[in-house]
Amino acid sequence: MVLHAPGKMNLGRSTRLASRAQRRALRALYSCCAMPGCHVGFDHAQPHHVIWWERGGLTDLDNLLPLCSRHHHNIHDDGWQVRLHRHRVLTIIYPDGTFEMTKPPGRPDRRAA
């Protein structure tokens, strides 16, 4: 729950970079990288557009995840895919077709496709 993050949470296509308010809200939601099992602290993570900016993604809170450099590169360079669902449930789809899905309270469940 975000107690106080003044500012707009949805910026659409008006800007590519997450605002201070969006970063505050993400910090309240995540203490570290959003990938299951990663403990790189939030201060060392970058907001990632789940639907990439280059592909028309919006700079809206429901399209942003904090990712460490390693996981950001896995997505952009190694073919990992992520999907963000209701209640910030995250699906990670690996290049081999297997996937992992977080469930509240964020425990992963890896399955074969």
C-alpha positions in Angstrom: 0.0 0.0 0.0 1.3 3.5 -0.9 0.6 5.9 1.9 1.8 9.1 0.3 3.2 9.7 -3.1 2.0 13.1 -4.4 2.0 13.5 -8.1 0.6 11.8 -11.1 1.0 8.0 -11.3 0.0 7.8 -15.0 2.0 9.9 -17.4 1.2 8.0 -20.6 3.4 9.0 -23.5 4.2 12.5 -22.2 7.6 11.3 -20.8 9.7 8.2 -21.0 11.3 8.5 -17.5 9.5 7.6 -14.3 8.7 10.6 -12.2 9.7 11.1 -8.6 6.1 10.3 -7.5 6.2 7.1 -9.5 9.6 6.1 -8.1 8.2 6.8 -4.5 5.2 4.6 -5.2 7.4 1.8 -6.6 9.7 2.0 -3.6 6.6 1.5 -1.4 5.6 -1.6 -3.4 9.1 -3.1 -3.8 12.1 -3.1 -1.5 14.3 -4.6 -4.2 14.3 -5.8 -7.8 10.9 -7.2 -8.7 12.3 -10.5 -10.0 11.7 -13.4 -7.7 14.7 -14.3 -5.5 16.6 -11.2 -6.4 17.7 -9.1 -3.5 19.3 -6.2 -5.2 18.0 -3.2 -3.3 15.5 -0.7 -4.8 18.2 2.0 -4.8 20.2 0.0 -7.3 17.2 -0.8 -9.6 15.8 1.1 -12.5 12.1 1.5 -13.5 11.5 -0.8 -16.5 8.5 -0.4 -18.9 6.8 -3.9 -19.0 5.5 -2.9 -22.4 8.6 -1.2 -23.7 8.5 2.5 -24.4 9.9 1.8 -27.9 6.9 -0.5 -28.5 4.3 2.1 -27.4 4.4 1.4 -23.7 3.1 4.0 -21.3 4.9 5.6 -18.4 2.1 4.6 -16.1 2.6 3.0 -12.7 0.9 -0.2 -13.8 3.5 -0.6 -16.6 6.6 0.0 -14.4 8.7 -2.5 -12.4 12.0 -1.9 -10.6 14.7 -4.2 -12.1 18.4 -4.6 -11.3 20.8 -4.2 -14.1 21.2 -8.0 -14.6 17.5 -8.6 -14.9 17.0 -5.5 -17.1 19.6 -7.0 -19.5 17.9 -10.4 -19.3 14.7 -8.9 -20.6 16.3 -6.5 -23.2 19.1 -8.7 -24.5 18.4 -12.4 -23.6 14.8 -12.8 -24.6 13.1 -12.9 -21.3 9.5 -11.6 -21.3 7.5 -10.2 -18.4 3.8 -9.6 -17.9 2.4 -7.6 -15.1 -1.1 -8.7 -13.9 -3.7 -7.5 -11.4 -2.4 -7.0 -7.9 1.1 -6.8 -9.4 1.4 -10.5 -10.0 4.3 -11.0 -12.4 4.8 -13.7 -15.0 8.4 -14.2 -16.3 8.6 -16.2 -19.5 12.0 -17.6 -20.3 13.4 -18.2 -23.8 13.0 -22.0 -23.4 9.2 -21.6 -22.9 9.2 -22.2 -19.1 7.7 -19.5 -17.0 7.6 -18.4 -13.4 4.7 -16.6 -11.8 4.7 -14.7 -8.6 1.6 -14.9 -6.4 0.8 -12.9 -3.4 2.8 -12.8 -1.2 5.3 -13.0 -4.1 6.4 -16.6 -3.9 7.5 -18.0 -7.4 5.9 -21.0 -9.0 8.0 -22.3 -12.0 6.1 -24.4 -14.6 6.9 -25.9 -18.0 5.0 -24.6 -21.0 
